[in-house]
Amino acid sequence: MKFGVFYEHQIARPWKPGDEHRLFKDALDQVELADRLGIDYVWEVEHHFLEEYSHSSAPEIFLAACSQRTKRIRLGHGIVPLPSQYNHPARVAERIATLDLVSDGRVEFGTGETSSEAELAGFGIDRATKREQWHENLDAITRMFVEEPFAGWDGRFLRMPVRNVVPKTLQKPHPPLWVACSRRETIQLAARNGIGALSFSFVEPAEAKAWVDEYYRLVASEECVPAGFAVNPNIAVVLPMMCHRDEQTAIDRGLDGGHFFGYSLAHFYIFGSHKPGVTDIWEEFQQRRAQFGFDREIAAKTGQQLGAQMIERGLGSLRGAIGTPEQIRELLRGYQEAGVDQVIFVSQSGHTKHEHICESLELFAREVMPEFHEKEAQREREKLARLTPQIEAALARRSPARKADPDYAISAVMKP
């Protein structure tokens, strides 16, 4: 398996002047460390107006900074929201290509629709059409990567004349494509479009196996019609992580942050009522966490086998990969056996300390990661050999790049 680190840029209240600055500088240090340790990916979200939960509204800037402080780690957008009110497709294509060039071809291009009312209503996006907007705009963007010039677009949501969208990406035909997934339906969507599935649900290995099996069945079927000009057959899962030789120390350092990550997400997406600039989500979390499945008493019990959820008396509480190297290793073997391609760790959450995140990454990379990296190159070669005929067949079903009208020209001065 491969491994990634994931950033929302969480900053739980209370915060004071300078805290956001330190948050971003610490995250850059963590990514630089992850690169030196051999961790494969860094993933950065794009969210707007979701205070405390995510202060990452300009991921292209953060990832560009990462690109200049690292040498090999892949730089993942997880994800760029594609409804046009967030990001015009041409601007997305330009930014992705520029980042790919300055990073020497290390970009992973994750996309999605978003679903929080704070963001959709904030940008005036129609919830009923956001899936259609994602699909149309992704098709247009991938054509902007490969068509020279882009032959133009006259769709339901995007209208654009012929233009040569420059620069072009270093990776050809374009960076690997991914989509955010939280349910079985979106895992299927990823597979049918031939793109990687970024699963942001905290799933157990047994559930992950069912998702993986269905994903790869659809990728290899005639239902797969690639959204881009290459197929990216990969499935990734996200887990909270804090690694320490002493289990209780790992819990004390990482559990509250991991729980706040889940609670603050649910606050904006499921049950919260939010007053911008006023609501204190951290305070609410402290008072109400157990009511919403983040019971500390259940998850903090030592000596258990790790899982995404700890269960007691029918109640669940998030735990993830918070424990000793031995516990985390055993958990990851379950995901490996399930066929998961990448596990992405969330450590920067709540009030988790920077130095604890760094110590955790170092211990994980030293004592856990080598086992899973040892045969990764061979696994990748075997997977590619197995899927190559199906990938070639899928790409043959995708409509090809187009040629622009050879007589089209842009007048330097508007004609009367």
N, C-alpha and C positions, 0 to 999 in steps of 0.2 A: 504493500500500500504506500501511497504518498500521504504527506501531512501538510496542513496549512494552519496559519494563524488568522484570526478574524477580528475585525475592528468595526465597532459602532461609534467609537469615541464617546463612551458613556461618561457622564459626570453628574453623579447623584448630588442632590442638595445636602447640606448647604455648600455653596461655593463662594469664593472671594476673588477679588481682582488678581489676575495672574494665573488662576487655576486652569483656565482653558489653554493658555500658552504652555504651561507645564505638561498638560495632558497630551498635546500634540508632540512636544519635544520628547517626552517619555516614549510615546508610541514609535517615533522614528528610531530611537535607540533600541527598542525591542525588535523592530523589524531588521535593523542592522545585525543584531545578535542572532536572530533567527536565520538570516542568510549565512552567517559564519558557521552556525551549527549544522547546516545542511537541510533545514526545513525547506520544503519544496515551494510553497505558495504563501503569499499574503493576500487576503481578501478584504476589500474596503467597500462599505455600503455607500449608498446615496440616500439620505433622508432629509426632510425639511420640516421644521417647526416642532419636532418631537423632542422637546427639551428634557434633559436628564437621560432619556433613553438613547438618543443619538444626536451628537453635534457634528455629524459628518455630512455636510451639505455640498462640499466641493471635492469629491474623491479624486478627481483627475489631478488636482494640485498636490494632495497628499501623496498619491502614487508616483507623481513625477519627482517629488522630493525623495521618496524611497528609491527610485531608480538610480539616483546619483549617489546614494550611500550604500548600495548593494551591488553584487556582481552576478548572481545566478538565480536568486529566488524569483519565481514567476509572480507577476503583478496583476492581481485579479480584481476586476470590477464586479462586486457582488451585491447590488447590481446597478446598472444604469436604467432608470425608469424611462420608457420609450413613448408614452403619450406626449404629443408634440408640445403641449403647454409646459411640460417640464424641460424638454430638450428637443430642439429642432433636429430632425435626422441628419441634415448636412453638418450641423455643429458637432453631433456625436461622432460622425465619420471622421471629421477633421481632428477632433481631440484624441480619438483612439489611435489614429494613424500617427499623430505627432508623438504620443506616448510610446508607441511601438518603436519609433525611430530613435528617440532619446534613450530608450532602455535596451537597445540592441536586440529587439524582437522578443520581449518577455511578457507581452500583454495577453491576458485571458479576458475575453469580452463577455461578461455576464449581463443579462438584460431581464426586464420584468415589467409588470404593470403597476405595482403598488396597490394597497387596499385600505390604508388608513384614511379615515374621513378628514383628519387634520390636513393631510397633504392633498388629497383629491379636491376637496372643496377650496382649499387655499389657492390652488391653481386653476380652479374652475373646470375640472375634468369630469366628464360624464362617466359615472361608474358603469353604466349599462354598455358602454362601447369600448372600455379600456382594453379588453382582450383583442378586439378587432384592431384597435390602434396599434397595439404591440405587434401584432402579426404583420400588418401592412408596413409599418415603419421599419421593422427588422428586415423585411424583404428589400425595401428601398436602400437601407444602409449597406447591406451586403453588396448590392449592385454598385453603390457609390465606391466601394472598395475596389471593385474589379473592372467596372466599365470606364473606358477612357476615350471620350468623355462619358459621364453619366448621361444616359439617353433621355432623362426627364421622367416626370411622373404625373399622372392624372388620376388620382384615386379618390376614395371617399374622404380621407382625412389629410392627405398630402397632395399638394399641387406644386410642381416645380418644373421650370424649363430646363433645357439642356445646359449643363454646366460641367466643367471638369473639376471634380471635388479633389483638391490636393491639400496635403501630400498624400501619397499612397502608403499603405502599411509595408513594413519590412517583411513580415511573415506573409507568405503567399499560400492560397489566395487572400487570406485574411487571418487574424488571430482566432484561436479556438472560441467557439460560441457556447454559452451556457445560459440557463434560465433558472430563475428562482422557483423553487417547488416547496409546497407545504402540505400537499395532499396527494392521494393516489392519482387524482385527475390530472394534476400538473406534472407528475412523473410521466404519465402517459403522453401528455402534450410534448414534453421534452423529447421523448423517444420518437414520436411520430414526426418531429421536426429535425431529427438527427443531431440534437445538441445536448451538451452535458447538463445533468440535473443537479442543481445546488439545493439539497434538501435542508431546509431550515427548521424542520420539526425534529424534536428530540426523540428519535425512534430507537427501540431495542434491536439487537442483532436479528432476532427472529422475524420481526416486522420488516427490517431492512432487507432481509433475504427475499421476502415476497416482492418487495418493490424492485430489487435488482433483477430478479428473474423476469418479471413482467417488462421492465425497461429493455433488457437485452432481447427479449422475444420480439418486441415491437420494432426495435432498431433493425433487426434482421428480417423483418417482414415487408411485404409490399405496401403496408400502411405508412412506411417511412418515406417521406418526401422532404428532403433537406431544406431548411430555411436559409442556409447559406450555400457556399460553393465548396464546402468541405464538411465532413461528418466528424463530430467530436463525441465518441461513445464513452462517456464517463459518468459515474454517479458518486456524489460526495455527500457526507452527512456531517452535521455540526454538533459538537458536544462542549459543555463547560469543562475546563481542565485546570487542575492544580496538582502538581506532583511534589511529594515530599517523602523522605524515608519514614517519617512518623505519620501515621494515618490521621491522628487527631490534629496535628499541626496543619496538614493539608486541608482538613475540614475547616479549621479556624481561619485559615488564610483565604480559602476560595469559595466556601459554600454560600455565604451571604451575597457575594457578588454574583455568583451563578444564579441564585434565586432571584436577585433583583433584576437580572437580565430578563428572565422569563416573566416576572411580574410586570415590569415596566412595558414590555412588549404587549402583554395582555391589556394593560391600562389603555394603550392607544388603539388597540385593534379589537378588543372584545368588550370590556366592561366599564372602562373609565369614563368619568365626566371631568373635563379638563378646562381650567381657567388659565389662559396663556399668561405666563409670567407670574402666576400666583400659586397654582397648585403645587404642593410639595409631595412628589411621588414617593420619595424615600421615606418620608414620615408615614404616609399611608401604608407603604409596604411593611414597615415595622409593626403596625397595628393589625393589618389584615392578611398577612402573607399566608397563614395556615388555611384561611377560608378558601383560598384560590389554588390550593395544591402545592404550596411551598412551605410545608411544615418542617421546621428545622429539626425538631425532635426525631422525626422519622428518618430524615436524610443523614443526620449526624451520627447515627449509630455506627460504631466501629466493628470491624471483623466481618463485614458483609461482602458478598460478591458484588462488584460494581455493575450498575446498569443505568440506562438513561433515567429510569424512574425507580425509586425504592417504594415498595408497596407494603402496607401494614393495615390490616382490618379493612381492606378495600379502599384505603386512601393512598394516593400517590404523592410522592415528593421528589422533585428533580435532584439528581446527584451527578450523573454523567461520569466523567473521568477525573474525579476528585479523590485522590488516594495515593497509595504508595506505588512505586514502579511496578511491583509484582501485580498489584490489583489492576493497574491500567493495562499492563501487558496482557493479562487474561481477558479483559474486556475487549481489547483491540483484536485479539485472536478471533473472537466471535464475529466482529465485523469483517475481518479478512475472510473467514470461512463463508460468510454470507455473500462475498463477491464485491463488497464496497471498494471502490477505486481510491478514494481519498477520505480521510477524516480531518475535519477542520476544527481547531480548538478555539474556544472563546475563553480568554483569561482576563482581558481588560474590561471589567464590569463593576458596577457599584463603586465601592470604596477600596477595591483590591489594590494593594500597594505595588508600585513599579518594581521595587527590588525583589518582591516575592514572585512576580511574574517572571523576571529574568532568572532567578534561581530555579524555578519550576521548569522553564524551557531548557536550561542547561542540564538538569538531572534527567529529564525525559530524553533529550538527544543523546546523552551518554549511555543510559542504561536500558532504554526501551526501544528507541527508534531503529538501532542497527538490525535487530531481528527482522523488522518489516521492510527495511530497505534492501536487505541482502540479495533477494531474488526478484526485486521489482523490475529490473530491466528485462529479465527473462520473461516474466509474466506479461509485460507490455508487448514484447515481440510475439509471444504466443497468441495473445488476444488479437493483435492486429492481423496476424496470419489467418486466424479463424474468421474474422469479420470482413476481411478485404473483399471477397466476392459480393457480400451483401451491401457493403458500402458503395462499391462500384455500381451495383444495380440501383441503389437508392439515388445516387448522383445522376444517373441517366434519366430518372423520373423528374428531376428538378429542371424547370425552365431555364434555358441558357442565358448568358449575358447578351445584351442587345447592342445593336449599332445605332448611333445617333443619326438623325437626318443630316446627310453630308452638306446640304445647302444651308443649314441653320447657322446664323452668325449673330453676334451681339453688336449692336451699334453703340459706338462710344458716346454719342449724343442722342438723346431722345428725339425721335422724329415728330414734327408737328402733326 
